[in-house]
Amino acid sequence: MQIGLGSLASLGTNFSQMSWANLLMMAVGGLLIYLAIVKEYEPVLLIPIGAGAILANIPGAGMGLDLRAIMAGEQVEGVFLPLYEAGIETELFPLLLFIGIGALTDFGPLLSNPRMVLVGAAGQFGIFLVLLLALATGMFTLSEAASIGIIGAIDGPTSIFVASKLAPHLIAPIAVAAYTYMSLVPIIQPPIMRLLTTRRERAVRMPYAARVVSKRERVLFPIFVTLLTGLIASQASPLIGFLMFGNLMRESGVVDRLVKSAGNELANITTIFLGITIGATMVGESFANLQTLIILVLGILAFMLDTAAGILFGKLLYLITHGQFNPLIGAAGISAFPMAARVVNKVGLEEDYDNFLLMHAMGANAAGQVASVIAGGIVLALMLR
């Protein structure tokens, strides 16, 4: 009977320790899981993050990671602390993910149409504008504003890598925003695409006369990009280096076992650990506040500005080429590879069922993947001088 009464007393204590912030973050975690399962929005990312958020907010369970306490040097314990210290503090998880992404990425469409590099560059506009907007709020330091701006890369590993160096205490809201908005590409982008383009522009056909890309070009490309990036923005070398290492293995054609491991086992295991650890940092007391809300708003604004800038640049190319370039391609200049390219193709097919833009969009999307990493490196280079 004493054990039973003690258990009931402990249960009552746990309920009494539950705050509105814990309940809110549990609801957020549940929402992420709902989007992953019911709507099938990036389930491999949102399910671990959502599960981590729920676990982190169970009173007395010791599974939450209060990043502000960690940054302040306070004694912090928990089952997720070793994962945080080993994979996020050291930036290891984002780098391992980039090996997998590189192993899965085909840069052939970009190499066959190099002008798509300009589209990828235009798709990073929101990063730098939102950096200025974050500063204008007066709530963030320059380093914090730079970390928030990188959400516009729509690239979770890049966002985490930059934030871990410039504003570690903001990793949780920045990572959640980056991954959530990446999963919502099919919802966020199409209205902007339709708003900024006419039906005539969306119906422009772009015959795909693919230039044959040789194996030599494919092998030299990752090496060249790594060296060039290192000379222009050395701070981006870890990100671009690991991305291009994965791609070099893919294009070499002689290490299929390593390519399969990088694109499957390595990427999947890292995604699980990264997602659930990021979720564990969503502790109600430190996460549910006005600052987090502003970060989420600025993050989606960066995403929308990136999309708009890419489309407007596409409209410029439409004018320069006398109507031979479909402005929708510009929306694929972000880093959400290959989802953004698929969305562009889908919106194009809505206007003309025989108008296939996928290969052109894949070229722009691959350029956006590289451009986002370089943009992150440029931000780090400017901030860490």
Buried (B, 14 or more C-beta within 10 A) or exposed (E): EEEEEEEEEEEEEEEEEBBEBBEBBBEBBBBBBEBBEEBEBBBEBBBBBBBBBBBBBBBEEBBBBBBBBBEEEEEBEBEBBEBBBEBBBEBBBBBBBBBBBBBBBBBBBBBBBEEBBBBBBBBBBBBBBBBEBBBEEEEBEBBBBBBBBBBBBBBBBBBBBBBBBBBBBBBBBBBBBBBBBBBBBBEBBBEBBBEBBEEEBBBBEBEBEEEEBEEEBBBBBBEEBBBEBBEEBEBBBBBBBBBBBBBBBBBBEEBEEBBEBBBEEBBEEBBBBBBBBBBBBBBBBBBBEEBBEBBBBBBBBBBBBBBBBBBBBBBBBBEEEEEEBBBBBBBBBBBBBBBBBBBBBBBBBBBBEEBBBBBBBBBBBBBBBBBBBBBBBBBBBEBEE
